[in-house]
Amino acid sequence: MSTLLKKSTAVLCLAALVAGFSSCKKDDKKPSTEEPTTESTYSLRVTSGTPAATYILQTGSIASGTINTAGNGVETKLTTLTTKNGYYYGIDNDSGNLVKYTSNNKTNTLIKEIPFTQISWAYYSSFYKWKDDKTLVLFSSNSAIQFEYAILNVETMTITSSGKINVPGLKANHYFWGYNAAFIGEKFYLTYTQNRNSDDISEEITYLATMDYPAMNNITVTQDSRFTLPQHYTMNMAASFTENGIAYFLASPNIWTSANKNAPFGIYRVKGGATKIDPDYFYELTDRNKEEALGLFYIGNGKAITKILDKTQITGSASYGSAYMTDYYVIDVANQTKTKINIPKSLSGSFSENVLVENGIVSIAANTVDGFYIYQYNVNTATVTRGAKLEGVSGLTRLEKIK
């Protein structure tokens, strides 16, 4: 596994640089029952300063004005995996503990912190899925050779179940790669490929493991050879959604993490009750020679937002954070159409969850040549307005509504 470990380490370092998911010094974590301030409803996780530090920044509006870290925000070494109902859920980078916390532009307040040793969590090889409002399921690939899970009750902050997911069929001298997953009812669907240890090249097969939840057993594995990599490297960006009992997934074999060339980027799906990827559906999104696609942010009614990148500007992994090569599109998975949103080309935000959907408005934080702005796309009218400007901010990894 030496090739994988070298690659994982390199990408993890890049993640820290581009996304700023860790920071330079310890934040003040004050045990208290303090609640988030009601006037601060939006949360931005940003990097700012030299050397770059990570801040959780809250604001009452993202539709106009200027947002900066001058006198605002809290520097932090607490990651944010996800948020729900006013709370942040993440990992303490120092202890490795799972944490539930709040923030109010002055302090980060720990609500609960628990040891997290049930699975081998690592940012570059782990992911999560919400099963419902109180159940967060955490997954690891444990050095890409053994899938594991831990079910977290976020109300009590207790791990209610954990263990190995014994997916059969890992070939000798191969490792699991490119995971994408979804729930449909009480079934969990995990898609992945297998790469050779020797050269990191996928065997050009996508696997679907179907299993019962929450036992994570009764596993059936099927294969599909129409596309290669079921997900791009950052497994913490949205890349699937479920609607009307059908799960839609993004295949994203971007060239900085896959040695496979000219593989298709597109949408594949699994129908509820099925144990294989729908053989009659694959919506190819890009020109294989000129474009890549990242992220699948669900906006309702069979539609999602996807980042389309100009592949001709990619000369290496650094290009994803330095080249203005990204456009945003509305993807209609039923009609298999895509419509460009009128936003200037921006940095890719390859590790960034920078799309927020709220009451028919999609807010997109885009770092363009004109500056770093939160653009707002009206789903009903297909119009775009330029909202709040991010000032003194070098990067953004999360944009979300807290309350």
N, C-alpha and C positions, 0 to 999 in steps of 0.2 A: 504493500500500500504506500510505498514511499512517494510515488508520483502523485497520488491523490493528496497525501499530506502536504507535500510541497505546494501543490496548487491551492489547497485550502488555505494554507498559511498566507500565501501571496494575496489571495483574494480577500481574506479577512483583513489584512493590512490596508488594502485598497478601500475596503468598506469603511474602515476607521477614518481614512483620509477624505473620501468623497462624501460619505453619509454623516460622519460625525456621530456615530452611535455611542461613543464613549467620550470622556472628557479628561481634562488635565489635573483636576484636583477634587478632593472629596467635598461634596455638598453637605450642608447642615441638614440632618434628618432628625426632626424633633417629634418625639412621640406625643400625640395629642389626639383629640377628637375634632380638631378644627376642620370645617367644611370648606370646599372651594367657594370663592366669592361669587355671588350670584350674577354680578354684572360682567364677569369674565366668562364668556360662553365658548370661545374658540381657543384651541390650543395649537401652538406651532412649536415643533422641536427643531431648533436651528443651530448652526455653528456661526461663531463670530469671534473676531479678535485675532491677534498674533502673539503666541501660537494659538491656533483655533481651539476654542472651548465650546462645549455643548450647553445649550440653555433650553429650558422649557419656558415658553413665553405665552401668556394668555392675553386675550384682547376681547373687547365687547363687540367689535365689528371688523369684518374683512372686506366690506363692500366699498370702503373709501378711506382716505386719510393715509397716514404713514405709521408703520409699525417698526420699532427698533428695540434694541436691548439697552439703550441708555436709561438706566434707572428702572428697567423692567426685566422680568425673567429671572430664573434661578439656574445657576450653573449646577450641573448634575453629573453623577456617575451612575445613576440609576437608568437602565435602559427602559424603553417603552416598547413592549411587544404589541400591545393593543390597549384600547380604552373602551369603556362601556358605562353608561349611566353615571357619569361624573367621576369615575375612578380610572387611574392608570394601573396597568398590570405589566410587570417586567421583572428584570433580574438585577440584583445588586452586583456590579462588576467586581467588587472586592471580595465578597463572601460567596457569591454564586447562589445566594438565597432567592427564592421567589418573593416578590414584594407587591403589595397593593398600597397605593399612595394617592395623595391629592397634591395639588400645587396651586399657588395663588399669586405668582409674581414676586413673592417675598421668601417663602420657604416651601420646601417639599415636606409633606407630613406623612409619615408612615402610618398606615392603618393596621397592617399586619405584615409580618415577615416570617417565612417558614423555610426550613432547610429544603433543598431541592436536589436530592441524590438518587431519585427513583430512575431517572434516565440520563443518558450521557448528552446533555444539552450543549450545543455549540451553535453560534449564530449562523455559520456558513453551511451547516448540515442539518438544521432543525427547522420546524415550522409549526403552525398552530391552526386550529379551526374552532370557531364557536359552534357548539351544538345547540344551545339556547342561551337565554339571557344570563343564566347563572352557571353554565357549564362550559368551561374552556378546556379543550383537549390539546395537549402538547405532544409533539412527535419529534423523534430523533432517528437518524440513520446509523448512529454509533459507528463512526469511521466508515460509513457507507457499506457496511456488511451485515448489519442487523437492525431492523426497524424496531422501535420501542414506542410506548405511549404512556402518558400520565393524564388522568382525568381530574381536573381541578374544579371544586365547588368554590366559586369566587365570593359567595356570600359568607361562607365560614372560613375560606382560605385553607381548605383541607384537600389533600389528594385522596380521592375516594377509590381509585383503582389505578393500577399501573402494571406494566409487564412487557414482555417481548411480543412482537407481531411476527409470527413464524412464516413469513412469505417463502414458499419453496422455489427452487429452481435457480439460485445464484450459481453461475458457472464458475469453474475453477479459473483463477487468475483474472477475474472480473470484479467489478464493484457496482453497487446500485448508484444511479445518477438521475438528476433532472426530475425531481418529484413534483407531482401536482395531485390535489386531493379534493374530495367533496363528500358531504353527507346527502343522501336521499332517504328520508325517513329514518328507519333504524338500520340502514346499511351504510357502510363506509367504503368509499371507492378510492383506491390509491393507484396512481399511474406513475410509471418510472421506466427507465431504460437500463441497460447494463453496458458499462464501458470496460475495455481491456486495460489492465494495469500497465501494459507495456507502452502504449502510445496514447491513452485516454480517448480512443476513438470508440464511439457507440457502435454496437452491432446492427444498427439500423432497424431495431424493433422496439415498439412501445408495448409495455406490459400493463395490464389492468388486473389488480388484485381486489376482489370483492369479498367483503367479510361482514359478519354480524357486529353490531354495536349494542352494548358496550363491551361485550366479551372479547372482541377482536379475534374471533376464531371462525371456524367454518369457512375457510379461505378457498376461493376459486381463482385461478390465474389463467388469463387468456392473452393472446398476442395480436398485434396489428403492425404491419410492415409498411404502411403508407407514409409515415413521417417518423422523425427521429427523436427529438428531445421534448418531453412533455412539459418542460418548464425552464425558464431562464434561471440563472444562478441564485439570485436573491429570492429565496423561498418565502420571505416575509412580505412581499408585495402581492396584492390581490391578483390572482390569475385564474380564478374559476368562480362560477356562480350557479345557483340552482333556481329554476323557475318552472312551475307547473310540473314538478316531478321529473324534470330532466336537468342533468348537470352538464354545463358547458365549460370547457377547459381551453387554455391557450397553449399551443405548441410553440416554443420559442428557442430555437437552437442558435442563439447569438454567437458570433464568431470568436468572442473573447473567452468563452468557456467551453467551446466545443470545437474539436478538430475536424468535425464533419463539415464539408463545404456544400453550399447551395442546397441545404435541406429546407423544406417548406415551413413557413410560419403560418399558423392558421388555427381555426377553431375546430375541435372535435367534441363529441358529446357521448353521454351514456344515459340511456333511458332507465327510469326507475324499474327495478325488478330484473333488469338485464344483467348478464355477467360478462359482457364484452362491449367494447367500444362500437358505437353504431357504424356498421360497415357501409351504410348508404349516405353518410354525411361527413364531409370535411370541407370547411370554408377556408380556402387559401387567401391570406390577407395581403401578401406583399409580392413585389417583383423580387425574385430570389437573388438576382444579381445586384440590386440597387437598394433594397430596404430590409430592415429588421423591425420586429414588433416586441414591445414590452408592456406588461400589465394588462389586466382585464378588470376594470372598475365598473361594477354593475350600477345602472341608473334606472332600471325598471323597463317593463314592457318589451322584453327580449332585446334590450340594448345595453351596451357597455362602452366605456371610454378606453381606447388603446393608444399607446404611444408608438408612432411610426418613425423610425430613425433612417437617416440617409446613410446607407451602408458604405457609400463611396468615400465618406469622410473618416471612416474608422481605420486608423493605422496601428492601433494597439489598445490595451485596456484603458489607458489614460484618456483616450478620445471620448469615452463615455462621460467624462466629467469636464472636458475642456472645449469641445466642439459644439457650435450652435447648429444642431442637426436634427432636432426633434420637432415633429408636428403631432397634434392631437386629433383623433378621429372618433366619430360615433360609429360603432359597429352594430349592425342589425343582424343578429344570428339567424333569425327566421328567413328574412328576405335575402340574406347574404350580400349586404351592401355596406359601404363605408362612406362617411361624409366628413370632410375636413372641417375642423373648427377654426374660426378666424382668429388665431393667436400667432404672433411672430415665432419663428423658429427659436428653440431654446436648448439649453443643456439638457441632457437626457434624463437626469434624475434617476439613474439606473437603480439606485437603492432607495428611492424616495416614494413614500406613500403620500403624494401631493395632490390627490384628487378627493374632494369632499362633495357628497351628494346630499342635498337638503331641500325638501319641498319644491322639487322641480327646477332647482338651480344647482348647477355643477360648478364648484369653485376649483380652479386649477392654479397652483402656485408655479409660475414659469419664470425661469431666469433667462431673459432674452438680451439682445444687444441694446435694447431700450431701457433695461433695468429689470429688477426683480419685482414682479407684480403678481397679485392674485386676480386672475381673470375669472369672470363669471359668465357661464353659458346657460342661457334659458332653454330648457329642453323643449318647451312648447313652441317658442317662436324661432328657435335656432339662431338667436342673436347673442352677441358677446359684448360685455362692457368690461373696462379695465378697472379693477377695484383697488384695494389697499396696496401701497408700495412697501416693500421690505427694504429697509435702509440699514447699512452697516452689517448686513447678513451675507455670509459667503455660501451657505448651503441650507437646505431644508429637507429633513427626512420624514416629517409627519405633519399633516394638516388635518385637524379633526374638530368636531363639535363636542364639547365636554358637557355642557348643560344648557 
